[in-house]
Amino acid sequence: MTGLLSGKQICPDGKKLKGYNPRSRGNRGLYIVNARVSEHRVCTGRKKVEGRSNETEAIPALLEEIDIRGAVVGIDAMGCRH
């Protein structure tokens, strides 16, 4: 059995939202993790994270929400560290 994204490449990556001024509100910024299908340039999932260092914890949770059976998942260096 294969999923809807079978044969596609999914690229989870964390980003800080543009236009968000963390100093004016006393916080460090708004970070999200996106799961993009590179062939179609479409975001299939998104999760808010509390900081850049929590990206590694958010990636597995995000991938559990998406049907990735048969897909190839490519993670950058930030997502591979311990």
C-alpha positions as CSV (number, residue, x, y, z in Angstrom):
1,M,0.0,0.0,0.0
2,T,1.4,3.4,-0.9
3,G,0.5,6.9,0.2
4,L,-0.7,9.9,-1.8
5,L,2.9,11.3,-1.8
6,S,4.5,8.0,-2.9
7,G,7.6,8.7,-5.1
8,K,7.7,12.4,-4.1
9,Q,10.5,14.1,-2.1
10,I,9.4,15.7,1.1
11,C,11.7,18.3,2.7
12,P,11.0,19.4,6.3
13,D,12.7,22.6,7.2
14,G,12.4,25.1,10.0
15,K,12.0,28.9,9.3
16,K,11.5,32.0,11.3
17,L,8.5,34.0,10.0
18,K,9.3,37.2,8.2
19,G,7.9,40.5,9.5
20,Y,7.8,39.3,13.1
21,N,9.7,41.6,15.5
22,P,10.7,39.6,18.5
23,R,12.2,42.5,20.5
24,S,9.1,44.6,20.5
25,R,7.1,41.9,22.3
26,G,9.8,40.5,24.6
27,N,10.1,37.1,22.9
28,R,12.6,35.4,20.6
29,G,10.6,35.1,17.4
30,L,8.1,32.7,15.8
31,Y,9.6,29.5,14.3
32,I,7.7,27.0,12.2
33,V,8.6,23.7,10.6
34,N,7.2,23.2,7.1
35,A,7.0,19.9,5.1
36,R,7.3,20.8,1.4
37,V,6.9,18.5,-1.6
38,S,9.8,19.8,-3.7
39,E,8.4,18.6,-7.1
40,H,5.2,20.7,-6.6
41,R,6.5,23.4,-4.4
42,V,3.6,22.9,-2.0
43,C,3.6,22.8,1.8
44,T,1.9,19.7,3.0
45,G,2.2,20.4,6.7
46,R,3.3,23.0,9.2
47,K,4.0,23.0,13.0
48,K,4.9,25.8,15.4
49,V,8.0,25.3,17.5
50,E,9.1,27.2,20.6
51,G,12.6,27.9,19.3
52,R,15.1,26.9,16.6
53,S,16.6,24.2,18.8
54,N,13.2,22.5,19.1
55,E,13.0,21.9,15.4
56,T,14.4,18.4,15.8
57,E,11.5,17.5,18.1
58,A,8.8,18.9,15.8
59,I,10.0,17.2,12.6
60,P,9.0,13.6,13.7
61,A,5.6,14.9,15.0
62,L,5.0,16.7,11.7
63,L,5.9,13.6,9.6
64,E,3.5,11.5,11.7
65,E,0.6,13.8,10.6
66,I,1.4,13.3,6.9
67,D,0.9,10.1,4.8
68,I,4.6,9.6,3.8
69,R,4.4,6.0,2.7
70,G,6.6,5.5,-0.3
71,A,8.0,9.0,-0.2
72,V,11.6,10.2,0.2
73,V,12.2,12.5,3.2
74,G,15.3,14.7,3.0
75,I,16.2,16.6,6.2
76,D,18.9,19.3,6.5
77,A,21.7,19.3,9.0
78,M,19.6,21.0,11.7
79,G,17.1,18.1,11.7
80,C,19.8,15.5,12.0
81,R,21.7,16.6,15.1
82,H,21.2,15.1,18.5
